[in-house]
Structures are given as C-alpha cells and as structure tokens.
C-alpha cells in the first residue's frame, strides 16, 4: 500500500500494480504445481530433441503435444533457453523429471511472458473514456480495470500455482480487443489469427471477431438509421483481412445459443462495446453448453467482461459474499463430519452447483441486456 501511495503522487500507479503482482508471482514459485508442469516440460523436450516431423507423433509420455503449431514453436524457443538451466529437463525419456533449476526456469518463463499481458492491459486502459474520472485513485475506471485484470485471482491460480501460460495468451487476446477499440482493425485481426494458432480454445469467440470485422471494417458506412449501406462494401478490405479470419469463423460458429447475439452484432451493431459483449457471450455459451471444459475456459469470458461495468446490485453482492461461507464449510467444517468418508464428493458438488447458478445468471443477464439494448438503440434512432 505504501508503494501504491507513492505511485499515486507520481502518476505511476500502473507500474506499482504491475510490479506488485510480479513480486507476488515470485513468491508463488515454490508452491504446488499440477501435472501441467510435467506436460510443458515434456513439450520442451519434444520440440528440442526431435525433428519437426515427429513433434505431434511422439508418445513416450502420455502428455503428447496437442496444441497448434505456434505454441509448439513457442516451446521450441523456450527450450533453447532451458538448456542453460538444466539439460536433463530436455530429455524425452526423463518422465516426471523435476529439479530446482527446472522449477525456476518454468516458473520464471511464465512470469516473463506475462510482460505481454501487462502491456495489453495498459492498452485496454487507454480505451476507457477519460472523462469519467473520479477524484480518488480507487474511483478511476482505469485503475479499477487494471486491478481486476493484473490481479485477477483466477489467472494467478491457473498460471502461477497450477502452471500454464494463459497470461501470455490472454495478453494476445486483450491486445487484439484493444486494437479493435482503437479502430486498428487489421492489427486486431492479425493478433487474433495468431492467437488461434497458439491455442484452439479461442475458436469459441471467433464468430464475434468475424462478424464484427465484416460489419464494422468491410462495410465502410451506415445509413442514418444505423443499418448497412450495402454499396459501401469494400472488397479490398475483405481481401486485406485474409482468408484466415473467414475460414476460422465459418468452421467455428459456436454453440447454437450464441447465434442470436451474433445476429444482433450484424443487424444492430453497437460498436466495439457490442462486439465485446458478443465475444463474452460466445465464450460463456461455449463454457455452459460444451460437453467438456477446462478451468481456463471460464477465464475466456471473465477477462473480457472486466471492461463491462463492474457494479453489482444487492442480490449479486450477497451471492458473491456467499462464496466465503461456502468455502469455509467445504474446507474446514465438512472434513470433521461423518460424511467425509461416505460422501467425499459433497464439497465439490456444492461448489460446482453454487458457481453454476452464478454463471447461468450472468449469461442470462448479459444476453437479455444485449437484446434489450439493441432494441432500445433501434427505437432511439427511429
């Protein structure tokens, strides 16, 4: 807090936030890590020790390389730094290998790659309307957004305890969103296309990108009522975006229940904010209705949603505060009950159901707001 107070006076509060969370990440280096630690160590070994033709066929470990090519090349580059820490970690046959140097390298590689995430957050802050500025630092929208993103607890757990590189990947996504807000459409499209080749999970939000770019970039003008001026269609811009955006969008339309928001994005555009809402809905819909989801899938919806108004009504606040007692009950009370042996799944069941209620509510509320806002916008224009 002292560092933040000093930074407030000098105008360097963002640097203080970034430095603070980086120090916290360093403190988390010796903490528990999941099997993903071994997954990425094995991928370092595969890409470093084997020719490219064998990267996706090597099966000595059960943790085979199953990410798109850009991530494989990313691991390949990291492996050439890793060899200076501990050469043994790059041996494909050293299954479940772990040493202090290996731990330090892998942990610091995640922390270092988060530089892109920090830069992307800063770019997102530039997109916020500077007119609505409070007198106190904690009332400034840019400060609130920075705290919610840089100090995102879910991202800290998944990347710096569990062990993954989601900060780096979300940095690419947030930077692409910022570029779209800044009307730098080609850069935004390029960054998202690159992101897709790093991790296929981002295909869930490809429809939002595809429709927004087509509607807001390829059509250069609107009619007075906000509808499309068809004659403004630019073939040059379509060609400049490239086939990647369109092919990916066509192959990954997303869950059926996400389509209405995409239709609204086309027929009732609301600018970059409308695109952001549609993107969040695509991510939430894929999380809710997908037959299999990862822990990072919900982050795909949460992080972009941070740019929405973070205010809660009394019911939503009560729900969020309820997570505390639920955690206390599951972690500290339940282990001392007679149900622990017979019903060990109850804590996980209660937590999953409780969170599912909140996610479903958020999805429904956001969907209704998108449809209602589109209708209100149309009425005002009339």
N, C-alpha and C positions, 0 to 999 in steps of 0.2 A: 504493500500500500504506500510505503514511503517513496518507493521508486516511481509509482504512478502519480503521486502528488507532485514530485519534482518535474515529471514529464508533462504534467498538466500546464505548469507555468511556462515551459519552454516550447510547448506545442508538439512534443514528441511522444504523445501518449500511445500512438500506434506502435512505435518501436519498443516501448516499455511492455506493452501487451505481448508482442511477438517474442521479445527476449524472455519474459516471464514464463511463457508456456514452453519455450525451448528448454529452459532450466528444469522445468517440471518433467519434461520428456527424458532428460538426462538422469533424473532421479529414479525414473521407472526402468532404467536399463537392467538392473538385476532381478526384476520381478518375474513372475510366472509368464511363460510363453506357451502357446498351443502347438499342435502338430504342424501348423502352417510355418513355423520356424524351420522345421525339417523339410517341408515342401520347397521353400525358397532356397534352402541350402542345396537341395538336390538339383534344382533348376540351374543354380550357379555351376554345379559340377557337370551337368549335361551339356550346357552351352559352351563351357570352357574346354571340356575334354573330348567332345565328339564332333564330327563333321556335321554341317547343317542338315545333310540328308537323313541323319539319324536322330535329330532332336525330338521329333514327335513320335518316334518308334521305340526309343529306349524305355525299357520296362523293368530294369533291375529293382527299382523301388516301386512301391505301389503308388507313389506320388508322381505320376507321369506329367510331362509338360502339356498342359491343356489350355493355355492362354494363347491369344492371337500372336502373330509374328512380331509386332513391335515390342511386346513385353518380353518375348524371347531374346530379342536383340538388346533390350534393356538389361536383362540378366547377364547377357554375354559381356556387356561393357562393365557391369559391376564386378564380374568375375576377374577381370584384369586388374582391378584394384584389390580384390580379395586375396589374390596370390601373395601380396606383400604382407598380409596379416597372418594367414595360416594356409599353406599349400594343401594340407590334408583335407580341408573342407571341400576341395575341388575334385576329390576322388569319388567317382560314381559309386564305387563299391563300399565306401565308408558310410553305410546306412546309420542314421540316427547319430551322426557324429556331432559332437559339441565340445567346444573348448572355450576358454575365457576370451581368446582372441577372436574366435568365430562369433561369439556373442557380441563383443564390442563392435565388430565390423558390421554385422547385420543390423544391430540397433542403430548405430550411427548412420548407416546408409538410409534408413527410413527418416531419421531426423534431418539429414542433409537434403533429401529430396523434398521435404516439406517446405523448402525455400520457395518452390513454385506455388504452393498453396498460400503462403503468406503474401506473395506478390499478387496472386489472383484476388485475395480478399481485399487488398488495398485498391485494386482496380474496381472491384464491385462497390467499394465505398465511394468512389468518385462518381458513381452513377446515381447516388442518392441526392435528392433535392436539398441544396444547401440553405434554402430559405427557411425551412422549418427547423431552426436550431434553438435548443434550449440554452438557458444561462449556465446551468451546471453541466459539467462534463458528462455525468451519467445520464443526462437528458438528451444528449446529442445523438441523433439517429445513426451517424457513422460510428460512434463509439459503441453503441448497443449492438450494431451489426457485427463489428469487429470482435467483440467479446463472444457473441453467440457462435461465430464461425471459428475463430482461432482457439477458443477454449471449449470447443464442442466436446462434451464428455464422452459421447458415443464414439467419436473418432479417436479420442485418446485411448479408450479401452481397446478398440479393434486394432489400431495400428501399433501402439506403444506398449501394450500388455499382451494381447492376443498375438500380434505380429502380422502386419500386412503393409501394403503400400498405397492405401486408399487416399491418404492426404495428397500425394503426388497426382493421382488420377482425378480426384475431385478438384484439384488445382486447375487441371486442363479444362474440366467442365465449367467451373466458375469463371475462368478466364474467357472461355467461348461465350458464356452468357453476358459477361461484361462488354465484350466486343459488339455483341448484337445491340445492347443498350446504347452503345456509343455510335451506332449506325455503321460500324465497320464490319459489314456482313460477310465479306469474303474471308476475313481473318477468323470470324466466329465459325463459319462453315468449315474452314480448314482445320481449326483446332478440334472441332467435334469429330471430323472424319479421322483425324489422327487418334483421338481417344477411342473410337470404335475398334481400331486395330490394336489397341493396348488391352482392352477388356470388353468382351462381348455383352456384359450385363447392361451396358449403356444403350444397347439396341432398344431397350424398353422406351426410351424417351426420343428415339429417332423420329417418330411421326410428328412430334411437336416441332422439331427443328425443320424437317422437310416442308411442312405446311407453312410455317412462319416465313421461311426464306422465300418460298414460292410466292406467297401472298404479299409480303412486305418489300421484297427486293426485286423479284422478276416483274411484278406489276408496279410501275413507277408512279401511278396517280390513281386517285379515287374520285368518285362522283361526289357532289355536295352532300348526299345523304350517307356517305361512307361506304357505299357498295363499290364493286370493282369497276374500273374503267378499262374494259377489255382491250381497247385499242392501245393501251399503254404497255401491253406485254412486250418484254424485251427478250428476244431470242439470244442476243449477245450475252445478257446476264445469265440466262439459263445455261448456256454453254460454258460460261466462266465458272459457274458453280461446280460443274463437272458431273459425271455420271455417278460418282460415289454416293453423293447425298441422296439422289433419287432412287438408286437401286437398293440402298440400305433401308430407306423409308418404305419402299414397296414390299421388301421381304420381311419387314418387322412392323406390321401395322399395329401391333399391340393388342391387348385384351379387348374384346368387343365393347365392354362397358366404358372404355376410354374414348371410343369414337365420337360420341356426342360433343365432347369438349373440343375435339379436333375439327368437327364441323363448325362449331362456333368460332374457332380460330380463323376459319376460312371465310365464312359468310358474315360474321360480326366481329371483325378484328378490333382489338383494344390495345394495339401497340405492343411494346416489349413486355409490359406487365401481363397482358393477356397471354402472351407466349409463355411467360414464366409459370402462370397458373396451369396452363395446359400441360407443360412439361412435368409439373409436380403431380398432376392428376394421372398422367401416363405412368409415372413411377409408382404412385400409390396403388393404382389399379393392378399393375403387374405384381406388386407385392401381395395384395389381398387375394387375388384370384389365381395366382400362379400355383402350380402343384408342388413346386419346390423353391424355397427361397433361402438365401444366405443372410447372415447377420448384417452384412454391409448393404443389403438391398434397401432397407428402410432408410439408411443414410442418403440414398439416392433421391429420396423425397424430402427428407428433413432439411438438408443443407440448402437447396434452392428455396425452400419455403421460408428460410430465415429472412428473405428480402420482403416477405409479406409483413403486415402489421403484427407485431408480437404481443398484442394486448389480449387479455382473457376476461371473460365475464366471471361471475361468482361461481357458477357451476363448473366451468373449466378449471378455475383455480382450485376448487375443492377436490376435483378429480386428480390433478397433478400432486397436490399435497398428500393425497391418499396413498401415493406410491411409497411414502416413508413408512407409515404403519404396516403396509403390506410387506415391505422388505424386513422390517423388524420381526414380524410374525413368522415369516418363512425361514429366516436365517437364525433367529435367536430363541423363538418360542417353540416352533414345531420340532426341532431336534430333541427336545426334552419331553415330548409327548409319546404315548404308547403307539401312535400311528406311524412313527418313523420307520419301523421295520416292515409293517404290513402295507403301508401306503406311501412309499418313498417319493412317489411322483407328484404328490399333492402340491408342494411349493411351486414346482414348475408349471403345473396345471393352473394354479391360481394366478401366477404372474402372467402366463400366456393369455388367459381369458381376460384379465384386467386390462392388459395392454391392447388386446384385440378390440375391446369396446372403445378405447380411446382412438385407435387408428381408424376404425369404422366410422366413428363420429366425425373425425377430422376429414375423412374422404367425402362423406355425405355433405358436410357443411361447405367444404370448398367447392364441390360440384354444384350445389344449389347457388352459391354466390356467383359462380361463373355464368350460369344460365340466367340468373336474375339480372346481373349487371349488364349482360348482353342485351336483355330485353329493355332495361332502363335506358341504355345508351341509344337504342334504336328509337325509343319514344321521344327522347330529348331532341334528336335530330329532326324528327317529324314536326 
